[in-house]
Amino acid sequence: MLPLTKEQEAGLGLELATKRQEHADLDAAIHTLIGSAFADRMLIQRLKKRKLALKDRIVQLENILLPDIIA
């Protein structure tokens, strides 16, 4: 993989922070909906699916920014 420029690294770092915050927000929303008497199962499932997709992207970004160094 080619080394990242400082601008690319900063952009990916910003995206990572944004995705982490969105993931945490979805987690809170899911917990609130589950505790609600008016919980919509389909909405909860869609939010969980979105949360999983965000987690996958977070892992991708972490792997790009913090690659494993084989010693």
VOPAGU-2260 file (C-alpha; in pm, 1 decimal, decimal comma):
REM VOPAGU-2260
SITE   aa  ch    i         X         Y         Z
SITE  MET   A    0       0,0       0,0       0,0
SITE  LEU   A    1     125,5     347,2     -82,7
SITE  PRO   A    2     203,1     577,8     209,3
SITE  LEU   A    3     -64,7     834,6     289,5
SITE  THR   A    4      -7,2    1205,1     259,1
SITE  LYS   A    5     -72,3    1419,3     566,1
SITE  GLU   A    6    -391,7    1549,1     401,4
SITE  GLN   A    7    -517,9    1197,9     330,4
SITE  GLU   A    8    -433,1    1085,8     681,1
SITE  ALA   A    9    -615,4    1386,6     829,5
SITE  GLY   A   10    -919,5    1322,6     610,6
SITE  LEU   A   11    -935,5     957,2     708,1
SITE  GLY   A   12    -887,7    1049,4    1073,8
SITE  LEU   A   13   -1179,9    1290,5    1051,2
SITE  GLU   A   14   -1395,5    1028,2     881,5
SITE  LEU   A   15   -1300,5     777,3    1152,2
SITE  ALA   A   16   -1400,5    1016,2    1430,0
SITE  THR   A   17   -1729,3    1092,4    1253,8
SITE  LYS   A   18   -1810,6     723,5    1202,1
SITE  ARG   A   19   -1730,6     644,3    1566,4
SITE  GLN   A   20   -1965,2     920,2    1682,8
SITE  GLU   A   21   -2241,1     806,8    1447,3
SITE  HIS   A   22   -2193,9     448,5    1573,5
SITE  ALA   A   23   -2229,2     563,9    1934,5
SITE  ASP   A   24   -2536,6     772,1    1846,6
SITE  LEU   A   25   -2701,5     474,8    1675,6
SITE  ASP   A   26   -2622,6     256,1    1975,8
SITE  ALA   A   27   -2795,6     504,2    2206,4
SITE  ALA   A   28   -3095,7     531,3    1971,2
SITE  ILE   A   29   -3127,9     152,9    1950,8
SITE  HIS   A   30   -3119,8     117,1    2329,6
SITE  THR   A   31   -3380,5     391,2    2366,2
SITE  LEU   A   32   -3609,8     229,9    2109,5
SITE  ILE   A   33   -3575,1    -113,1    2266,5
SITE  GLY   A   34   -3678,5      34,3    2601,4
SITE  SER   A   35   -3974,3     215,4    2446,8
SITE  ALA   A   36   -4324,6      74,0    2458,1
SITE  PHE   A   37   -4368,4     180,4    2095,1
SITE  ALA   A   38   -4059,5       7,6    1955,1
SITE  ASP   A   39   -4079,8     -61,0    1580,6
SITE  ARG   A   40   -3895,9    -387,4    1518,1
SITE  MET   A   41   -3824,5    -305,2    1153,9
SITE  LEU   A   42   -3675,0      31,2    1246,4
SITE  ILE   A   43   -3458,1    -130,5    1512,4
SITE  GLN   A   44   -3335,8    -390,6    1262,4
SITE  ARG   A   45   -3251,0    -118,8    1007,2
SITE  LEU   A   46   -3060,8      77,7    1270,3
SITE  LYS   A   47   -2870,6    -233,0    1378,1
SITE  LYS   A   48   -2779,6    -305,6    1015,2
SITE  ARG   A   49   -2656,4      52,8     970,4
SITE  LYS   A   50   -2459,6      25,8    1294,7
SITE  LEU   A   51   -2292,3    -293,8    1170,8
SITE  ALA   A   52   -2200,4    -127,6     838,8
SITE  LEU   A   53   -2049,5     163,3    1032,7
SITE  LYS   A   54   -1847,5     -78,9    1245,4
SITE  ASP   A   55   -1711,5    -242,2     929,1
SITE  ARG   A   56   -1605,3      97,5     793,2
SITE  ILE   A   57   -1447,3     189,3    1128,0
SITE  VAL   A   58   -1238,6    -128,0    1116,5
SITE  GLN   A   59   -1132,7     -50,6     757,5
SITE  LEU   A   60   -1025,3     299,9     851,8
SITE  GLU   A   61    -838,4     177,3    1159,1
SITE  ASN   A   62    -654,5     -78,3     943,7
SITE  ILE   A   63    -554,6     194,0     698,1
SITE  LEU   A   64    -443,1     441,0     964,0
SITE  LEU   A   65    -287,2     187,7    1202,9
SITE  PRO   A   66    -160,1    -101,0     989,8
SITE  ASP   A   67     -29,5    -411,5    1162,0
SITE  ILE   A   68     346,6    -415,6    1167,0
SITE  ILE   A   69     485,8    -765,0    1134,5
SITE  ALA   A   70     809,3    -780,9    1326,0
